[in-house]
Amino acid sequence: MRAHDYPRLGLLVAGRWITDGRATRPVTDPANGETIAQLPLATAADIDEAADAAGRAFAAWAATPAIERAALLQRIAALIRRDESRLAAIITREQGKRLPESLQEVRNSADTFEWMAEEGKRAYGRTVPARQRGVDQIVRLEPVGPIAAFSPWNFPAVLASRKLTTALAAGCTLVLKPAEETPGILVAIANLCIEAGLPPGVLNLLYGEPAEVSSRLIEHHAIRKISFTGSVPVGRELAAKAGAVLKKATLELGGHAPVIVCADVDVARVVELALAAKYRNAGQLCICPTRFFIHDALYDRFVTAFAERAAALRVGSGFDAQVEMGPMAHPRRVDAMRGFCEDALEHGAGLLCGGEPPDRLGSFFMPTVLGEMPDNAAAMQQEPFGPLALMARFEHLDDAIARANATEYGLAAYAFTKSLSAAHAIEHGLAAGNVSLNTFALSAPEMPFCGHKASGLGSEMGLEGLRDHLHAKAVVRALA
């Protein structure tokens, strides 16, 4: 990607870009550590002005007919598809993932705009039969108000797009604070929103010191709901702050996805599917398959094949067409992977491949497979968020399900079997908001994306996600 193709960074407040006169922080390329750009950071006054702008714009946007809001979202989707190659290159430059993965993320973002545009036209209320003549009982669904939304760095386009599209489709305005590590892609998408005709103040874009921005927005009188994707500890903190001022919250938090592999599967097929899912984005996704519970009858064959394929993966810059896994987003993630591996070995696990960074510049860690993982190792209890595949045996399905559920997380879970009875037990037994059987596919825009236990509150996407942005109003209307 050429340097001049990276967008000029700024804050979008009340329809105008603020690009200078603020403290800055560097944005770096994780593949080589080079500084890409300087990111302006919001002041307290900028935060207040953005929230005020969302508050002022809310009444007009909420009153805009749903079909008109949908048409605008469709125009944004078309512009994203028009510029997909440029947008994908921005993601790879600042986040590190392989260019084909970035391109797929951009396309998924366009799908998200398009699908929620249509669903926003179907935010139906209902009529309830009244108890007496001359009376109508109506349930109206109305937008909750301006929203403060916080999105992460691992899938910077699509996860922010979920928040943006759902808010706009529901008739809400918003202040969006994406991750400071990956600001360029949302600056680019915000410019496309403006090009499509989004009114000033409906979308405001802030970057800054995360704790300051989140606290000030949550406390601001104009903000009526928060939407956050990120870690469990930060989610708990934001939920407590929102609860203190009685504001709604949608939280999509961490995951530690188990994979149950039963004895009746096609090992070669499942290994190939699992390998692609595990090392996508260097394992930096909340639904990443990580804890593999493999039936004892095929454990050795499965693990050997998986480790051989993982060890052969080519690691390097996401712009290199021959590369199969890019860098991690931060140097601190490399240190975290090393710590998890050392702890696992101390607890008796075996290192089958990887376990260290390669000898090259950048935030890289080799695809790693750890065998015979004990349940009390740190990586089995804490979300690694990296390229670690953890292998453990099981003999009885009930035991595998219990061990799969034995963490505080409950976001995604996977299983592979040809048995209908086993599939039924797994589907009903796994404590997760998103369960996939015989596939790693999940998280389509038309489906709710939600976490159980410590993995979240409420839903994103699907009808359920849209409803979380709407208030119910019960109206009883009698003839005068």
N, C-alpha and C positions, 0 to 999 in steps of 0.2 A: 504494500500500500504506500503510495506516495504521500510525503508529509503534508502537502497542501490539500489532500483529500480528507484529512481529519478535520472535523468541524471546529470552528472557533467556540470555545467553551464560555458559558455564561449562565446567569440566573434569569428565569422568565418570571416576571412579576407584573401583574396587571396589564399584560399584553406587550410589555417592552423587555428587551434584553439588557441585562447589566453585565458588562464584560470586563470592566476595569474599576479601579478605585477601591478594591477590596483585598483583604489578605488572600493568599493563594496557597495551594498545595500541589505538588507535582503528580502527574499521572504517568505511570511507567508501563513499559512493555514487559510482561513477565517472561518473555522468551529470551530477552537479553539485558533487561534492567535499564534500558535507555529511557530517558524522560521524553514523553510524547508531547505534553502540553502542561500549562499551568491552569489550575481550576480555581476560579473565584469562589470564595466562601461567604455565605450569607451572614449579615449582621443581625442583631436582634431586631432592628428596625425593618430589615428586609423580610424577616419571618413574619412580623406583625402585618406588614403591608400585603404580603402574599395571602395571609388568612383573611384580611379585610377584603381584598379583591375577590376572593372566592365567595365571601359572604355577599358582597354587592352584586355579583353576577348570578347568584343562585336563583332568585325569583324569576328572572327572564328565561334562564335555561330550563328550569323546572316547568315553566309554562309553554315551552316550545313543544309542539306536537311530536309525539313519539316517532311518527313517520318521517318527520324532518330531521330529528336527531339520528335516526337510522340512516338516512341518505348521506348525512355528513360522515358517519362512521364508515360507510361503504366507500366514500371518496378517499378517506384516509387509507383504507385497505388497498385500494387501487394504487395509490401513490407509493405505499410500502413495496408493493410488488414491482412497480416501475423501477424503483431504486434498490432492488434487493441485493445486487452485487456490491454496490457501494456500502450499504448498511452492514452486510456480512463482513466486509473487510474491516469496518470500524470495530466490530465485536472481537474479531480475531486479534487485531492490533492491541486492544486494551485489556482483553480478558485472557487470550491465549489459546482458546480452543481451536480445533482444526477448522479450516475454512468451510468444508462441506457441512460440518455441524453448525457453524454460524449461519450458513445459508438456510439450513432447515429451520433454525430458530426464527429467522426473519420471516420465513414463509408461515410458520406456526403463529407468529404474531399477527400477520395479515389475516389468517383464518380466524383468530380470536376477535379482531375488529369486526370481521364480516358476520360471524355467528352471533355475537352479542348485539349487533345492529338489528338482526332479525328478531332475537328474543326480546329485545326492549319493546317491540311492538305488541308483545303478548303478555305484558305485565297486568294480567286481568284481576279485577276485583270480583265480587260476586253479589248476587241478590239473595237474601235469606227470607223465606216465607214468614210473613208477619203474623202476630197472634190476634190481630183485630182488623176489621175493615177500615179502609181509608188510610192505611199506614204502609209505608215502604221501609224495609230494613236493608241497608246497603253497606257492604264492606268495600271501602276505597283503599287503594294502595298508592301512597305518595312518597316521593323521594325523601330520605332522612335529612338531607342538608349537605353542607360542605364537608368534605372528607379529607383527612390527613392520611396519606398513603406512603408507606416505606417499603422499598423493594431492594433486593440483594444483588450481588455482583456475579453470581454463578451463571444465571440465565438472565442477563440484564434487560433484554428486549421483551421476551415473552412474559416474564413474571410481572414486570411493570405494566405491560399491555393488558394483562388480566385486570389489574386494578383500575387502569385508565378507562378501558372499554366498559366495564360493568358500571362504574360511576356515571359515565356519560350516558349510557343507555338508560339508566334508571332516572336520569334527570338531576343528578348531583353534580356539583362543581368539586374541584379538588386542588389540594396542594400536594404535589408528588415530590418526595425526596428519595431519589435512587441512590445507589452506592457511589461513594466518592472515587472508588477504584475504577469504575467503568462509566464515566459520565457521558462520553461522546455519543453513544447510541441513543440515549434519551434526548439529548440536545437535537440530534438529527430527526428523531420522530416528532418531537415537539414542533420543529420547523415545518414538517409535513402537515401536522394538525392545523397550523396557521395557514399554510398554503391551501388546505381544503376548506377554510372558512370558519374555523372554530372561533367564537367570539372572545375578545379579550377578557381575562379574568376567570374563564371557565377552567382552564388548565394553568397552574402556576408550578414552576420547576425550581426547586431549591437544592443547593449543596452546602454543607457546612460541617460543624462539629456535631456528630449524630445525637449525643445526649442533649445538647442545647436545643437543636432544632425540634426533636421529638417532644421534649418537655414543654417548650413554649407553644408548639402547635396544639398539643393535647389540652393545655390549659386555656387556650384562646377561646373567647366566647362564641366566635363564629363557627368553630369546628364542632360537628355533631357526631362524628364517627371516625374511628381509626381502622386502617387495614395495614397489617404488617406481615412480611415474610422474612424469616430469619431464625436465629437460634432460640432455643428454649429459655435460657436465662434472660435474654433481652425481652422476649415475648412476655414472660412473667412480669417483668418490671413495667412494661408499657401497659399491660392489662391492669395492673394495680393502679397506675396513674389514671387510666381511663375510668376505672371503677370508682375512684375517689371523686370524680366529677360526673358520674353517671352517664358516660357516653358509650355508645355501642362499639364493639370491637370484633373484627374478623382477624384471626391469627392463624397463619400457616407456618408451623414451626418445624423443628428438626425431625429427622427420621433415621431409622436404622434397620433397613428392610431385610427381613429374612427371606430365604429361598429354600423351600422344601422340595427335594428331588427324590421321588419315590423309585422303587426298584424296577418298575415296569417301563421306564422311559427309554427313548432312543438316545443313548449317551452322546453320540457325535453331534446330533442335532442340538441338544440342550447345551452342550459345551459351547458351540458356536454362538447361539443366542445369548448365553450368559456372558461370554467374553465381550461381545459388542456392547451389552448393556452395562457391564461392570466398569469398563475403561472409557466409556463415553465421557467427554469433558474431564478426563483424568479422575473420574470418580467423584467429582464435585457437584453432586446434585442430591437433593433431599430424598428422592425416591430410588437412589442407587442401590442395586442388590449387593449386599455386603456379607451377611451371615448365611453361609450355605450349609444347610442340614441335609446330608446325603445318606441315603440308606446304605447300611453296612455292606449289602450284597454287591454294590457297584462303586463303593467309595474309592477304592484304589484306582480303578480304571478311570473314573471321572476326574479325580484330582490329578492324576498323571497327565491326562490329555489336556486338561485346563492349564496346568503349569507350563507344559511344553509350548502351548500356543501363546500364553502370556509372556513367556521369556523371549519369544521371537518378535514381539511387537516393536515397531520402529518408533522411537520417541524423538521429538524435535519441534521446530517451529510449526505453528498451525498453518502457515502459508506454503509449506513444503508438501507437494502433492503425494509424496511417498510416505509421509509420516502418518502413523496410526494412533498416536496419542500425543497431545500437546503438553505444555507446562502447567504447573499449578499456578494459581493466581497470585500467590504471595510467597516470599521466602519463609514466612512463619509457618505456612502449611507444610513445607518440606521438613522443618524441625519437628512438627507434630507427628508426621508419618514415622520419622526415625524413632521418636519416643514410643509410639504404639508398638513398633516392631521389637524394640528392646524389651518392653514389658511382656509381650507375648512369648518371647523366647525364655525369659525368666520364669514364666508360668508353665513351661514345658511344651510349647508349640514348636513345630518344625518349619524352618524357612525353606520353601521349595523353589522360589525364584525372587529376584528383586531384593528389596529390603534396604536399598540405599539410593542416593541420587547418582546420576551418571556424572562422569568427569567432563562437564561442559558448563558454559555460562548459562545463567537463567535459573528459574525456579522449577526445576525438574525433579521428579522422583520416579524411579523405575516401577513398572507394573509388578505388583508383589502378590505372592500367594503364600499364605501361612496355613499349614496343615495341622490336624489333631488339636484344634483350638479348644482350650478349656473355657467353660462358661464364665469363669471369674476373671479372665484377662480383661484389661481395660478396654481394648478394642471391641470386645463383645458386649460391653455395657454402654460405652460412649460412642457417639457418632464419629467415625474417623474422617469422613468427608474427603476422601482421597482414594488413590488407586490400590487399596488393600482388599484382597479377596480372602475371607476367613472361612476355612473348611472344618466341618465337624461331622461326626458320624451319628446315626440314630438307628435303632432296631424297630421301634414301635411308633406308629404314626401319632398316637396320643402324646407320646413323649416329645416328639418333634414339634407338635403344635404348642405344647406347654413351654418349651424352651424358646420357640419363636416369639412367644408373647412375653417373655421374662425380661423386658426392659420397660423403661418409662415411656418409650416411643410407641406410636401406633399410626404411622402415616401410610406406608405402602408395604405390601407383602406379596410374595409370589410363590407359586407351587407348580410342579410338573408331575402329571400322572395320567395314565390311560384309564384308570378305574373310576367309574361314576360314584361309587360309594366313598372312595377316598376323597374325590373332589368335593362331594357334599360335606364331609366332615371338615375338610380344610376351609371351604367357603364359610361355613357357619362357625368354625372354631377360631379363626385368626382374628385377633383384636386390632384391626387396622381400618382406616377410612377408605382405603383403596386396595383392592385385592385383584390380582390377575392370575388366571389359571392357564397354563400351557402357552403363555406369552409374557413378554415384558412390556407390552403396550398398555398404557393407561394415560390419564390426564388429557383427554380430548376436550375441546371447549364445550361440547354439549353435555358433558358429564360433570357432576359436582366433584370438587377436589377438596377433601377435608381430612382432618386428623383426629384420631381418638387419643385419649389419655393426654400426655404432655405434648402431643404433636399438634395441638391447635384447638381453636374455637370457631364455630361457624363454617361456612363453605365459600370457596371461590368457584366461579364459573358454573355452568349449568343453570337451570331454573332456580336451584337453591341459592346459588351465589347472587343472582339478581334479586331474589327476595330479601336477602340480608341487607340490601341497600334501600329497602322500602319499609315505610311505616304502615301499619294497618290502622285505618280510621273507621270506626263503627258509626254509621249515620242512621238515625231513626227520623223519618220525615212523615208528618201527619198533615192531612188536609186542613187548611185554616177554616 
